Amino acid sequence: MILSKPNHIKIYGHRGARGDLPENTLESFKYLFDNDINAYETDILISKDLVPVITHDFRLDPSFTKDKKGNWINDENIKIFDLTYEELSQFDVGSINKLSRYGRRFINQKSLVNQKIPKLSQLLDLTSQHNVQNLLINLEIKSTPDEENLTPSTEDMVKLVTNEINKSNLKDKIIISSFDWRILAELKNQNSKIPRAYLTFQQEMGSKIKNTIYNRSPWMNFMPFAENFELPKIIKEQGGKAWHPYHKDITKKIVEISHEENLPVNVWTVNKEYDMLKMVEYGVDGIMTDYPLKLKNLCEKRNINWF
């Protein structure tokens, strides 16, 4: 697995290619392969009947979910973990409500018919069917210390995901990430050979998640934390293979510190051209973006090496 290449940027399609096609749908990932993007980030939750599924939020999102009659759902509290995979398959996630706040963010996203929440196994099968060079798959396991009954136990969740990985022929192409470092600690216990990436978010407002990095944070598995520049060292001490910070949280200096620890830095989620160029200037190793083709074209226009 090549996580870093000197003077190159790794382009990761975020949730497939969310800016262009519905997020976390099989068609969105196929679109990446068809356009020579060879890395992606996606999200994993678990259904009631313990099937790992590809979806981001703990609850179905009314902004892009229709019921079997083709109507936008109204209930904002339908938990993924409360439904079997067959029940989840009754919903269509192939379009967005352009009147919603989410829809206005991705106003140019194309609609697709009959798109279901995929199983992790289906996504890995699709990926295996394409002969992708320099393939890299970032599987983010969604988990939270802030609310109960949204997922199985940490132990079971890791076991369910790694079982699917072990059934595939992509074991050496996968890195697992999480904001919830308890997941990464459990993964280290169960299978230390699978590379782990440590997700962080240090903003106070402006996202569905809050600041996860502070002293004795439950997100950090209650580790002591005092100084921002400690973060790459802490991750390295945990055996992390990569650091995945929010792009607005980093500086060129902390990227250099991370590299001194031989820890690649892959930032999320970078959609504006100005920010893409800033991340290249900072020397990050990878950029996760909702617009991977836009970043690819920018790299080619500016003679920036990417892989």
TORMI-768694 format. One record per residue (C-alpha): residue in one letter; x, y, z. Coordinates in Angstrom, 2 decimals. Each point is the difference from the previous one (the first is absolute). Example, Ala and Ser with C-alpha at 12.3 -4.5 7.8 and 13.67 -1.06 7.14 Angstrom:
2
+--------+---------+---------+---------+
| residu |       u |       v |       w |
+--------+---------+---------+---------+
|      a |   12.30 |   -4.50 |    7.80 |
|      s |    1.37 |    3.44 |   -0.66 |
+--------+---------+---------+---------+
This chain:
307
+--------+---------+---------+---------+
| residu |       u |       v |       w |
+--------+---------+---------+---------+
|      m |    0.00 |    0.00 |    0.00 |
|      i |    1.40 |    3.39 |   -1.05 |
|      l |   -1.34 |    2.62 |    2.42 |
|      s |    2.51 |    2.66 |   -0.99 |
|      k |    2.14 |    0.83 |   -3.00 |
|      p |    2.55 |    2.84 |    0.16 |
|      n |   -1.23 |    3.19 |   -1.71 |
|      h |   -3.28 |   -1.65 |   -1.01 |
|      i |   -3.60 |    0.44 |    1.10 |
|      k |   -2.28 |   -3.02 |    0.44 |
|      i |   -3.53 |    0.90 |   -1.12 |
|      y |   -2.77 |   -1.66 |    2.02 |
|      g |   -3.59 |    0.13 |   -1.21 |
|      h |   -2.01 |    0.91 |    3.11 |
|      r |   -3.06 |   -2.26 |    0.42 |
|      g |    0.60 |   -0.88 |   -3.64 |
|      a |   -0.29 |    3.30 |   -1.82 |
|      r |   -2.68 |    1.78 |    2.02 |
|      g |    0.21 |    3.25 |   -1.92 |
|      d |   -0.92 |   -1.72 |   -3.26 |
|      l |   -2.03 |   -3.10 |    0.92 |
|      p |   -2.04 |   -1.15 |    3.04 |
|      e |    2.27 |   -0.76 |    2.94 |
|      n |    1.01 |   -3.53 |    0.93 |
|      t |   -1.83 |   -1.62 |   -2.91 |
|      l |    1.60 |   -2.69 |   -2.13 |
|      e |   -0.35 |    2.21 |   -3.08 |
|      s |    1.93 |    2.76 |    1.75 |
|      f |    2.95 |   -2.34 |    0.59 |
|      k |   -0.18 |   -1.41 |   -3.53 |
|      y |    0.19 |    3.59 |   -1.25 |
|      l |    3.36 |    0.34 |    1.76 |
|      f |    1.45 |   -3.07 |   -1.70 |
|      d |   -1.36 |    1.11 |   -3.40 |
|      n |    1.87 |    3.29 |    0.44 |
|      d |    3.32 |   -1.44 |    1.22 |
|      i |   -0.41 |    0.99 |    3.64 |
|      n |    1.49 |   -2.90 |    1.93 |
|      a |   -0.66 |    0.83 |    3.66 |
|      y |   -3.19 |    0.55 |    1.93 |
|      e |   -1.33 |    0.67 |    3.47 |
|      t |   -3.27 |   -1.46 |    1.18 |
|      d |   -1.97 |   -0.63 |    3.18 |
|      i |   -1.17 |   -3.16 |    1.75 |
|      l |   -2.88 |   -0.61 |    2.38 |
|      i |   -1.71 |   -3.22 |    1.01 |
|      s |   -3.61 |   -1.03 |   -0.63 |
|      k |   -2.25 |   -1.68 |    2.57 |
|      d |    0.79 |   -3.42 |   -1.48 |
|      l |    3.73 |    0.79 |    0.26 |
|      v |    0.76 |    0.78 |   -3.63 |
|      p |    2.74 |    2.62 |   -0.56 |
|      v |   -1.50 |    2.68 |   -2.24 |
|      i |    1.35 |    3.03 |   -1.84 |
|      t |   -1.63 |    3.12 |    1.44 |
|      h |    1.22 |    3.02 |    1.94 |
|      d |   -2.62 |    1.02 |    2.55 |
|      f |   -1.34 |   -2.03 |    2.91 |
|      r |   -3.50 |    0.86 |   -1.23 |
|      l |   -1.52 |    0.14 |   -3.47 |
|      d |    0.34 |    3.53 |   -1.37 |
|      p |   -3.28 |    1.53 |   -1.29 |
|      s |    2.07 |    2.20 |   -2.33 |
|      f |    0.75 |   -2.91 |   -2.32 |
|      t |   -2.19 |   -2.93 |    1.04 |
|      k |   -3.30 |   -1.01 |   -1.59 |
|      d |   -2.37 |   -2.71 |    1.16 |
|      k |   -1.23 |   -2.83 |   -2.23 |
|      k |   -2.80 |    2.24 |   -1.29 |
|      g |    2.53 |    2.53 |   -1.23 |
|      n |   -0.72 |    2.62 |    2.65 |
|      w |    2.63 |    1.79 |    2.06 |
|      i |    0.04 |   -1.40 |    3.51 |
|      n |   -0.99 |    2.41 |    2.78 |
|      d |    1.19 |   -1.89 |    3.05 |
|      e |    3.50 |    1.12 |    1.03 |
|      n |    0.41 |   -2.73 |    2.59 |
|      i |    0.04 |   -3.23 |   -2.02 |
|      k |    3.13 |   -1.71 |    1.31 |
|      i |    2.07 |   -2.18 |   -2.30 |
|      f |    0.56 |   -2.43 |    2.88 |
|      d |   -3.77 |   -0.38 |    0.52 |
|      l |   -0.59 |   -1.37 |   -3.53 |
|      t |    0.97 |   -3.26 |   -1.66 |
|      y |    1.82 |    0.20 |   -3.31 |
|      e |   -3.18 |   -1.05 |   -1.79 |
|      e |   -1.85 |    2.88 |    1.68 |
|      l |    2.76 |    2.45 |   -0.90 |
|      s |   -0.26 |   -1.16 |   -3.59 |
|      q |   -3.54 |    1.37 |   -0.21 |
|      f |    1.43 |    3.52 |   -0.10 |
|      d |    1.46 |    1.79 |   -3.03 |
|      v |    3.07 |    2.23 |    0.45 |
|      g |    0.59 |    0.92 |   -3.63 |
|      s |   -0.98 |    3.68 |    0.08 |
|      i |    0.01 |    3.00 |    2.30 |
|      n |   -2.72 |    2.43 |    0.93 |
|      k |    1.36 |    3.20 |   -1.56 |
|      l |   -2.13 |    2.04 |    2.39 |
|      s |    1.76 |   -1.42 |    3.07 |
|      r |    3.09 |    1.53 |    1.54 |
|      y |    2.01 |   -3.03 |   -1.09 |
|      g |   -1.48 |    0.17 |   -3.49 |
|      r |    0.99 |    3.64 |   -0.41 |
|      r |    3.61 |   -0.94 |    0.77 |
|      f |    0.05 |   -2.47 |   -2.91 |
|      i |   -2.37 |    1.67 |   -2.40 |
|      n |    1.73 |   -1.50 |   -3.06 |
|      q |   -0.03 |   -3.58 |    1.27 |
|      k |   -1.62 |   -2.31 |   -2.58 |
|      s |   -2.93 |   -2.20 |    0.95 |
|      l |    0.09 |   -3.77 |   -0.54 |
|      v |   -2.90 |   -2.43 |    0.02 |
|      n |   -0.39 |   -2.95 |    2.34 |
|      q |    3.06 |    0.53 |    2.19 |
|      k |    0.04 |   -1.98 |    3.24 |
|      i |    2.32 |    0.20 |    2.99 |
|      p |    2.70 |   -2.51 |   -0.96 |
|      k |    1.47 |   -2.74 |    2.11 |
|      l |    3.73 |    0.26 |    0.66 |
|      s |    0.34 |   -3.34 |   -1.78 |
|      q |   -1.64 |    1.44 |   -3.13 |
|      l |    2.40 |    2.95 |   -0.07 |
|      l |    3.02 |   -2.26 |    0.42 |
|      d |   -1.31 |   -2.28 |   -2.76 |
|      l |   -0.47 |    3.00 |   -2.32 |
|      t |    3.51 |    1.20 |    0.77 |
|      s |    1.46 |   -3.45 |   -0.67 |
|      q |   -1.64 |   -0.05 |   -3.43 |
|      h |    2.08 |    3.00 |   -1.08 |
|      n |    3.71 |   -0.32 |   -0.62 |
|      v |    0.98 |    3.12 |    1.92 |
|      q |    3.69 |    0.88 |    0.25 |
|      n |    1.23 |    1.57 |    3.27 |
|      l |   -3.38 |   -0.78 |    1.58 |
|      l |   -0.55 |    1.25 |    3.53 |
|      i |   -3.23 |   -0.45 |    1.96 |
|      n |   -0.65 |    2.03 |    3.14 |
|      l |   -2.80 |   -1.59 |    2.00 |
|      e |   -1.25 |    2.26 |    2.76 |
|      i |   -1.80 |   -1.86 |    2.78 |
|      k |   -2.69 |    2.29 |    1.40 |
|      s |   -0.27 |   -0.10 |    3.77 |
|      t |   -0.63 |    2.47 |    2.81 |
|      p |    0.62 |    0.12 |    3.75 |
|      d |   -2.77 |    2.60 |    0.35 |
|      e |   -3.09 |   -2.14 |   -0.60 |
|      e |   -0.84 |   -3.63 |    0.61 |
|      n |   -1.94 |   -2.53 |   -2.11 |
|      l |    1.19 |    1.31 |   -3.35 |
|      t |    2.41 |   -2.85 |   -0.71 |
|      p |    0.96 |   -3.43 |    1.34 |
|      s |    2.77 |   -0.19 |    2.57 |
|      t |    3.40 |    1.24 |   -1.07 |
|      e |    1.28 |   -3.60 |    0.03 |
|      d |   -2.85 |   -1.30 |   -2.16 |
|      m |    0.14 |    2.90 |   -2.41 |
|      v |    3.69 |   -0.50 |   -0.70 |
|      k |   -0.51 |   -3.74 |   -0.37 |
|      l |   -2.86 |    0.41 |   -2.49 |
|      v |    1.97 |    2.41 |   -2.17 |
|      t |    3.25 |   -1.97 |    0.03 |
|      n |   -1.89 |   -3.20 |   -0.85 |
|      e |   -1.20 |    1.64 |   -3.21 |
|      i |    3.48 |    1.28 |   -0.77 |
|      n |    1.45 |   -3.47 |    0.48 |
|      k |   -2.51 |   -1.46 |   -2.47 |
|      s |    1.21 |    2.41 |   -2.70 |
|      n |    3.21 |    0.01 |   -2.01 |
|      l |    0.66 |    3.63 |    1.00 |
|      k |    1.50 |   -0.48 |    3.46 |
|      d |    3.26 |    1.70 |   -0.95 |
|      k |   -1.82 |    3.02 |   -1.52 |
|      i |   -2.00 |    1.04 |    3.06 |
|      i |    0.63 |    2.43 |    2.84 |
|      i |   -2.59 |    0.42 |    2.77 |
|      s |   -0.67 |    3.39 |    1.55 |
|      s |   -2.26 |    1.32 |    2.73 |
|      f |   -0.63 |    3.08 |    2.11 |
|      d |   -0.75 |   -2.38 |    2.84 |
|      w |    3.44 |   -1.20 |    1.03 |
|      r |   -1.56 |   -2.80 |    2.05 |
|      i |   -0.72 |   -1.65 |   -3.36 |
|      l |    3.65 |    0.32 |   -1.01 |
|      a |    1.19 |   -1.39 |    3.35 |
|      e |   -2.31 |   -2.99 |   -0.45 |
|      l |    1.21 |   -0.49 |   -3.57 |
|      k |    3.58 |    0.01 |    1.29 |
|      n |   -0.98 |   -2.73 |    2.47 |
|      q |   -1.82 |   -2.13 |   -2.56 |
|      n |    2.19 |    0.48 |   -3.05 |
|      s |    3.02 |    2.26 |    0.30 |
|      k |    0.98 |   -0.71 |   -3.62 |
|      i |   -2.83 |    2.14 |   -1.37 |
|      p |    1.32 |    3.58 |   -0.26 |
|      r |   -1.79 |    2.58 |    2.16 |
|      a |   -0.58 |    3.69 |   -0.73 |
|      y |   -0.97 |    2.39 |    2.81 |
|      l |   -2.71 |    2.52 |   -0.88 |
|      t |   -0.06 |    3.32 |    1.82 |
|      f |   -2.20 |    3.10 |    0.10 |
|      q |    0.95 |    3.07 |    2.01 |
|      q |   -2.58 |    2.61 |   -0.98 |
|      e |   -2.53 |    1.24 |    2.53 |
|      m |   -2.90 |    0.52 |   -2.41 |
|      g |   -1.12 |   -0.54 |   -3.55 |
|      s |   -0.27 |   -3.76 |   -0.33 |
|      k |   -2.18 |   -2.91 |    1.01 |
|      i |    2.78 |   -1.01 |    2.35 |
|      k |    1.64 |    2.05 |    2.72 |
|      n |    3.60 |    0.33 |    1.08 |
|      t |    1.34 |   -3.49 |    0.68 |
|      i |    3.52 |    0.92 |    1.11 |
|      y |    0.49 |    1.16 |    3.57 |
|      n |    1.42 |   -1.32 |    3.26 |
|      r |   -1.58 |   -3.32 |    0.99 |
|      s |   -2.43 |    0.19 |   -2.91 |
|      p |   -2.23 |   -3.11 |   -0.30 |
|      w |    0.61 |    0.23 |   -3.77 |
|      m |    3.71 |   -0.44 |    0.70 |
|      n |   -0.71 |   -2.96 |    2.29 |
|      f |    0.65 |    2.34 |    2.98 |
|      m |    3.67 |    0.65 |   -0.82 |
|      p |    1.79 |    2.99 |    1.55 |
|      f |    0.46 |    2.87 |   -2.44 |
|      a |    1.47 |    3.44 |    0.58 |
|      e |    1.77 |    1.39 |   -3.07 |
|      n |   -1.18 |   -0.01 |   -3.61 |
|      f |    3.44 |   -0.94 |   -1.29 |
|      e |   -0.18 |   -3.17 |    2.11 |
|      l |   -2.74 |   -1.44 |   -2.18 |
|      p |    2.14 |   -1.65 |   -2.71 |
|      k |    2.24 |   -1.46 |    2.71 |
|      i |   -2.97 |   -1.39 |    1.93 |
|      i |   -1.38 |   -1.62 |   -3.16 |
|      k |    3.39 |   -1.46 |   -0.86 |
|      e |    0.34 |   -1.39 |    3.53 |
|      q |   -3.34 |   -1.77 |   -0.48 |
|      g |    1.38 |   -1.70 |   -3.09 |
|      g |   -1.96 |    2.19 |   -2.42 |
|      k |    0.97 |   -0.17 |   -3.67 |
|      a |   -1.61 |    3.33 |   -0.93 |
|      w |   -1.55 |    3.14 |    1.46 |
|      h |   -3.27 |    1.24 |   -1.50 |
|      p |   -0.67 |    3.55 |    1.26 |
|      y |   -2.62 |    2.52 |   -1.10 |
|      h |    1.79 |    2.18 |   -2.53 |
|      k |   -0.70 |    3.26 |    1.87 |
|      d |    1.67 |   -1.37 |    3.15 |
|      i |    3.51 |   -0.37 |   -1.40 |
|      t |    3.02 |    2.19 |   -0.67 |
|      k |    3.05 |   -0.58 |   -2.13 |
|      k |    2.02 |   -0.37 |    3.21 |
|      i |   -2.13 |   -2.81 |    1.41 |
|      v |    0.15 |   -1.84 |   -3.35 |
|      e |    3.79 |    0.20 |    0.27 |
|      i |   -0.16 |   -1.35 |    3.57 |
|      s |   -2.21 |   -2.86 |   -1.16 |
|      h |    2.44 |   -0.83 |   -2.78 |
|      e |    2.86 |    0.01 |    2.52 |
|      e |   -1.95 |   -2.81 |    1.67 |
|      n |   -0.33 |   -1.75 |   -3.39 |
|      l |   -3.76 |    0.53 |    0.26 |
|      p |   -1.82 |    0.86 |   -3.26 |
|      v |   -2.62 |    2.76 |    0.18 |
|      n |   -3.23 |   -0.46 |   -1.97 |
|      v |   -2.41 |    2.92 |    0.39 |
|      w |   -3.77 |    0.16 |   -0.31 |
|      t |   -2.25 |    1.33 |   -1.62 |
|      v |    1.57 |    2.51 |   -2.42 |
|      n |   -2.34 |    1.33 |   -2.69 |
|      k |    1.17 |    3.53 |   -0.88 |
|      e |    2.87 |    0.52 |   -2.44 |
|      y |    1.66 |    2.50 |    2.34 |
|      d |    0.03 |   -2.53 |    2.84 |
|      m |    1.21 |   -2.79 |   -2.28 |
|      l |    3.01 |    2.10 |   -1.00 |
|      k |    0.64 |    0.96 |    3.64 |
|      m |    0.09 |   -3.69 |    0.99 |
|      v |    2.47 |   -0.70 |   -2.82 |
|      e |    2.13 |    2.90 |    1.27 |
|      y |   -0.15 |   -1.43 |    3.54 |
|      g |    1.38 |   -3.29 |   -1.33 |
|      v |   -2.83 |   -2.32 |    0.97 |
|      d |    0.09 |   -3.54 |   -1.37 |
|      g |   -3.64 |   -0.44 |   -0.94 |
|      i |   -3.11 |    2.10 |   -0.58 |
|      m |   -3.51 |   -1.30 |    0.47 |
|      t |   -2.49 |    1.93 |   -2.09 |
|      d |   -3.58 |   -0.12 |   -1.18 |
|      y |    1.33 |    1.12 |   -3.39 |
|      p |    2.86 |   -2.37 |   -0.87 |
|      l |   -0.14 |    0.78 |   -3.73 |
|      k |    0.26 |    3.71 |    0.78 |
|      l |    3.12 |   -0.67 |    2.08 |
|      k |    1.43 |   -2.30 |   -2.66 |
|      n |   -0.50 |    2.68 |   -2.68 |
|      l |    1.52 |    2.66 |    2.27 |
|      c |    3.07 |   -2.17 |    0.58 |
|      e |    0.44 |   -0.55 |   -3.72 |
|      k |   -0.48 |    3.70 |   -0.76 |
|      r |    2.54 |    1.07 |    2.67 |
|      n |    2.48 |   -2.83 |   -0.66 |
|      i |   -0.59 |   -1.46 |    3.46 |
|      n |    0.89 |   -3.69 |    0.21 |
|      w |   -2.81 |   -2.26 |    1.17 |
|      f |   -0.47 |   -3.74 |    0.25 |
+--------+---------+---------+---------+
